[in-house]
Amino acid sequence: MNEIRSNSGSHIFVDGGAEVIKEFVKQDLIDEYVISTIPILIGNGVRLFKETEQENKLELVVSNSFPSGLVQNQYIVIRSEGKQV
């Protein structure tokens, strides 16, 4: 993973469930989140994120809404030293 990240212009897209994302968060490998919200209320479902020991601070970069009602928010991760990635 670090070798891929070290190449200029290389982007890795992770599209998976909460368990997959939890492992990437645990290893501090996520720099950006794109979260889409679909305007449908359901009574139950799978969590977006699993419980974690660490707190992750995010900064909203852009928010887009679409005619369908879908809203997509893009966040960058704020590292503990206060630097954005």
N, C-alpha and C positions, 0 to 999 in steps of 0.2 A: 504494500500500500504506500509506504513512504517513497519507494522508487518511482511509482506512478505520479505521486504528488510533486516530486522534485522536477519533473519534466515541464518546461514552459508550455503553457497553453493546455495542459492536461486537466480535464475535469472528470470527476467520478460522480455518477448519479446513482443514488441508492433509493430504490423504490421497493419498500418492503413493509412488513408488519412491525408492530411495536417491539417484538423480540429482537429483530435484526437491527433496528435503529438503536435499541438499548446498548448493544455491543459497540456500535460505532461511537455513541455518546461516551460510554465508559472509557474508551481509548482516546477520547478527545480528537476524533477524526472528522467531525462535521464542522464546516465553516459557514454553511448557509442552509436555511430551511425555506422551502416553498410549501405553504400549507393552504390547501383549497377547502373551502367550506361550501357545502351544497345545502340549500335551504329546505331540508326535509328533516322533520323531527321524528326520531325513532325512540321506542321505549327502552331499548337496551342495545348493546353492541360491543365491539372490541375497542379497547382503549387505544387512543392515538399513540400514547407513550406509556411505557412501563415505569413503575416506581424506580427511583434512582437515589443514590446517597448524595449526589452533588446537585447544586443549584446551577442552572445555566442561564445566563443573562443574554437576552437577544435585543437587537435594535431593528425596528421596522425600517426597511429600505423603500419598499413600494407596495401599494395596495391597489389592486385592480378589481373592478366589478364588471360582470358581463350581463347581457340582456336576459340570460337564463336565470339570473339570481345568484349564480356562483360568484364567490368572492375569493380571490387568491392573494395571499400576503407573502411577501418575501422578507426574510429576516437574516441578519448576519449575527454570528456568535461574537459576543464580547468576551475576550479571554480575561482571566483573573488579573493579569498585569495591566488591564485597561486598554489593551490594543485590540483593534478590530482586525479581522482577517480578510 
